[in-house]
Amino acid sequence: MRVTSQTIARQVAEGLQRAYQRVARAQEVVTSGRRINHLSDDPVGASRAMRLRGFEESLAQYQRNIDNSLPFFNQADSVLGDVTESLTRAKELALAMVNDTNSEAERRSTAREVRQIFLQLLSEANTKVENRFLFGGFLNGSAPFAEGAARVDYLGDNGEITIQTNPTSTLPINLQGSAVFQGSGVVGGQGIFDVLQDLQAVLEGGSSASAITLGVNLDAAATSGTGFSPADTVGTEAPSATWLGEAGYSTVVTVFDAIGQAHNLTFLFAKTGATTFQYRVVADSDEITGGTPGNLYQVAPQGSLEFNADGTFNAAGSTLMDITLTGLADGAADITVAAADLSFAGSAQLAEPSAVLTLTQTNTKGLHAQIGRLDAAIDQVLTFRAELGARLNSAKVAGDAAGMLKDRTLAQRSQIEDADALASYSEFARYQHAFQAAIQSASQVIQPSLLDYLS
Amino acid sequence: MGISSTLSIAAQAMQAQQLAIQTTGHNLANVATPGFSRQRVDLASAFPSFEGGVILGQGVEVSAVQRMVDRFTEAELLSLHGTVGFSDAQNQALASIQEIFPTSGGIDAALSAFFGALSDLANNPAGLTERVSVIGKTGALGGSLAQTRQSLTSVQQNLDEHLRSSVERVNLLAEQIATLNAQIATTETRGEAANDFRDQRQTLLQELTSLTGAAVREDRDGQVNVIAGGLMLVGGARFASLRSDTLNAAGLHTITYQTPDGLSFDATAQFTVGKMGSILNMRDVKTQDLIDRLDQFAKTLIDEVNAQHALGFDLTGAAGGDFFTSLATTTGAAANVRVDAAISADPRLIAAAAAADTVPGDNRNAQALVGLQTTNFAALGGLTLQDNLLGLIGDVGAQTQTAQARLDFHQALLTQTQARRESVSGVSIDEEMTKLIQFQRAFEASSMLVRTADDLYQSLLDMVR
C-alpha cells in the first residue's frame, strides 16, 4: 500500500486523539473514584446502582421509623411497670385490711391511700410522649382518661398506630388504653380504675354480699307509717315515692356480685306497731335488666323486726326474709343473702330517735372479691407488658436487620459503582504512558522527509 | 529531418518536462488540501516518422494529466459519510440527553425523599414540621421533574435549530454541486480533464451525503444526480431546494421540498438517513418518547397520590382534597407537578388520617400514601414509580452506549476507507520531490540538446563562411 504524509498525519492525529480520550476517561475515573460517571459507561450497572440507592434510602427510613418508635415503647413499658407496682401495692393494702381486727380508722386511711394510687394511675394512663398521649389510640391529642361522676371515662379510641418496619410488614406501636386500663375486649378483663374505686368503697363502708350484720337504732316515738309503696316490678317506682314510713329510716349496704361490681341495697324501715317495725329491701332499678335509671325496685318481700318492751331486739319474734337480686344488668350471677345470713343483732328501739346504721363487720368478702380482681388486673397489665416487650424486640430485630441489609446493599452498590482505586490508578498510568509513547513516535514519524536531505 | 528536427524534439521535451514539473508543483501545493487527488502527467513518445527507410523517434509528448482516483473507494466513502453522519448526530444528541439524567441525585433521589417525608409524617401525623417537610420534598420532586422535562425540550429545540441550519447547508451544497456539474460537463465535452472540479464536487458530495445520506449517480457526461429519500436534490445543472419555515403541531419545523419548477410539498418523512434523518429521529421519536414517558410518570404520580389522598382526612377532620394540583391532560404533566395551593397554604390539610373522627393520631392514610412507593401501576406498564423511572433512565444509558459503539465502528470504517483513498489519491511529498528531481534532470538534458543543436548550427554556418 502506498503511504503518504497525509496518511501518516491522519493516523497520528486519530491515534493521539484516541489515546488522549482514554487518558481523559481514566483520569475521570481516578478523580471521581467512580467507575460509572455517565449512564452510558454501564447502563445496566447505573440503573442497578440507582435501584440499590433507593433501597438503601428505604432501609434508612425503616430504621428511622423504628428509632422514632422506641421512646413510645420505652415509655409505655415504664408506665406498665409502674402500674403493676401500684396494683401490687393496692393488693398488699387490701390483704392487710382483710383482718377483722382493723379499726374503721385504719380502713379509712387505707382507703385514702388507695385513692392516691388511683389518682397516680390515672395520671400514668395519661402519659404523653412527644406531645402524644400513649394510650389514646388515634385520639391522642387530648388526655384519654378522665374521672367522671362515677367511673373513669375513656375518651380515646381503639386506633392502632403502626410504623413500617420493612417493605412488607408494619408494627403497632401503641397499646389500646381501653384494653389495658379498662379490660375491654380482654377475656376476663378488669377495669383497673373500677377495681381501685370499688376497693376504696369497700374500705370506706358497705357490706359483703352474704352475711349482712346490721345494728339499727329505731325510734320508739315514731308514728306508724302507712306501708310500703315500692312495687315488685322492675322499673316502676320513682324515688320520690319512697316509702312513706319514717323519713331518714333507711340505710344502704353495698354488696358485690361475682364479677366484682358493686350494688347498693337500701333497707327501708317503718313502724307498724308499738314494738314492731317492718323493713323492705330495694335496689336501684337500673342495675336490673330492663330497669329505668332513677327508679327503685323491691328486692325482697317485707320482713318484720320485733323489739322487747325494754327496747332490746327480739330476734325470735322477728321475721327475716331472703334477699335475692336477680337479673343483674351487668350479667353477673344472682346475689343471694339468705335470711339466716342476715342479722339485726345489736339493734334497739330507743326512745330518742337515733338513726340507723352501725356496721359491725369488716367487709371481708368484699375485700376478697377486690383482691381477686386486683390479681386479674395485675395479670392483665403483665400480659400487655409482655406483648409490648415482644413488639419492642421485634422492632429492634427489624432495625438491626435493616441496618445489616443496608451495609450489604452499600457494599454491593460500591462494587458496581466505585472504581477499584489501585486498578484505576494503574490503568490511568498505563494510558498515560501509551499516550506519551504515541507522541514521541509521532514526532519521529512526521519529521523526516526527503527535503531534509536535499539542499 | 535534421538539426531543426532535433531542436524541435528538445523544445517539445522541455515543454513536457515543464508541464510535469508544474503538475508536481500543483500536487505539492495541494498536499494538505482536503479532497485533493494527486494528478499525474502521462508522457508518451511522439509518433515516429519514417524517413529514408528508417523509423525515427520524434521525442516526447504529453498524452494526459490524469487524476489518480479509485472510483469504487470514492463511492464507498460517500455512503460511509451518510452512515457516519447519522451515527454522529445520534451520538451527539444522546450524549447531551444522558447528561440530563445524572447517575445520582436525580429524579429518583427526589422521589425517594418524597416518600421518606411521607413516612416521617406517618411517624408523627400531627407534626407540623413533618407536614411542612412533605410539602418541601414534593416541591423538590416537582422541580426536578420540571427541570428534566425542560432540558429534554431544549434538546429538542437545539435539534430543531440544527435541522434548520442543515437544511440551509443542503441548499447551498446542492446549488454548488449543480454549478460544478455544469462546469465539468462543459470542460469534459471539450475533451479536457476537469480534475480539480471533480475533486471539489467530490468534497461537496461528501458533505451532502453526510447530511442527507443521499445516493449519488454519475451520468455519462460526467454530471451527477443526487437523490435523497427518493427526492432528487441535484439533477445535472438543476437543483431542488428545501425549506424549513413551517411548524408542525408540536411547534417544530418540518421540511418542505421544492422542485426547480416551484412545486412543493412536505417531505419531512422522506429524511430517514444521514445527519438530518438522525436529527429528525432524535427530535420526533427518541426525545419525544422520553418526554412522553416522563409525562406519563408524572401524571400517574399525581393521579395516584391524589386518589389515595382523597380517601383520607386532614388534621381538621375534613376529607382530603387534591394533594397535587390535578391535571386534565398527560402532556406537560412533568412540568406541572405542584402541591395544591390550599395545602401549601395550610399544611394541616394533608390527609394523614383514614377517618374524620380519628385525628390527630391516625396515620393510616399516610401509611397508604407511603405504600404507593411499592405499588405497581398499570399506567406505568405494571411497574412501580421507581422501576418505571429507572427503566427510562436505563434506556437512555443503553441507547447512548449503543450509539457510541456504533459511531466508533462507523468512524473506524471511514478512517480505513479514507486511508485506502489516500493510498491512491494522496500526495506523497517524497514521491513528488523525487519526481521533481527526475523532471528537472530531464529538463536539463533537453536544454543540453538545444545547446548541442545550436553547436551543430554553428558548425554548419562556420562551414559556409
Interface residues (C-beta under 8 A of the other chain):
Chain A: M1 R2 V3 T4 S5 Q6 T7 R10 Q11 E14 R34 I36 N37 H38 L39 S40 D41 D42 P43 V44 A46 S47 A49 M50 R51 R53 G54 E57 S58 Q61 R64 N65 N68 S69 E130 N131 R132 G136 G137 F138 L139 N140 G141 D157 G159 I161 T162 I163 Q164 P167 T170 N174 E417 S449 L450 L451 L454
Chain B: V31 A32 L94 A95 Q98 E99 F101 T103 S104 D108 A109 L111 S112 A113 F115 G116 S119 D120 A122 N123 N124 A126 A353 A355 D357 T358 V359 P360 G361 D362 N363 R364 Q367 V370 Q373 T374 Q386 D387 L390 G391 I393 G394 D395 V396 G397 A398 T400 Q401 Q404 T415 Q418 A419 E422 S423 V424 G426 V427 S428 I429 D430 E431 M433 T434 I437
